[in-house]
Structures are given as structure tokens and as C-alpha cells.
């Protein structure tokens, strides 16, 4: 799923760093949030592997079947966990998208099947690819809008918990002085936004 080598390496770096952040987040989370962070770490590292330039690594053809099996298992886990939160549905869609791309790579006659990684036009079902692209574009736009800070108007009415000089996210959460906690919801959302951008980049070249 590669264009120029530079863009491929940038995508690898983005996905790998996202995976590392998710691993670190697991250390400060518990319960469902911890499991979600673990799933996102697997997704980030899997996307980084898939984005590696073909000149660097050419895995055997059977590796795509293993890839599909791993993310098929994560999709099953996401399906069972959907009742615990809406985010698991997003994780389910991501896992299914990874299975779809792996199957497209393993399909006989796919141009990228023997090159190790996806190249432009590697295959896939146009309608399904378009549907996934639409989903992720909408997700990116919504997540980006939620991360945009809105400065509280000077002298305007402020709630009892709104600190002076703070900012308010589009979703309404007040952040004192505009600070973002390293393990806070803003960073988690930014992590998911990064992976969604990576997914858009990979689907575009499918």
C-alpha cells in the first residue's frame, strides 16, 4: 500500500508511535480502558508493519493469512465487547478493515500479493473500500473537531468549574490553561485520530 518511500516511512512512524503510546497508556488504565488500549496498540503496530516499504521487508505469502487470523480474533473480541461501550464498535470496524486489506493482499492475482506489501491498485472490492474510506473520513473530521480548543470568551459567563484563562474543547470539557494531560482523554482521542488517518492513507491506495 505504498507510494513514495518517504510517505511510507512517515506512515510507519505515525502508526508505530501510536502503538507505543497505547502500550504506555495501558500502564495507567484499568478495566475496559486498559483492554481498549491493548487492542489499539496491536492495531498501531499492525498498521506500521503493513506500511513498511516493500524494499525493506518482503514477507512470505502465507503471512497475510496469519495477519488476517490475528485481526479476525481482535474483531471477534471487539464484537463481544461492543456492549461495554461504543468505542469497541470503532475498534471492531478497524479490525475488520485490517482483515479486509490482508485478504486483498493474499488474493491470487493481486499486484501486491507477491511484493510483500500493498501497492497502489492492490485489489479489493471498490464498494467496500469506499464505504470504509467514508467511515474513516467522517471519523477523522469528527475527532478533529472535538480536539479543536474553543477559547472561553473574556468577561463572559463562566461555570463554577471553569478556570480563568482556560480553554473549552468543542465537546465542552474545560482544560485549565489549555493544558492536556499526557494520559487524558484528549491524548487518547488524538491517538485514535492518528490511526484513523493512517487507515485512510492505506485504504486510498488499496
Order of alpha helices (4+ residues) and beta strands (2+ residues): alpha-alpha-alpha-alpha-alpha-beta-beta-beta-alpha
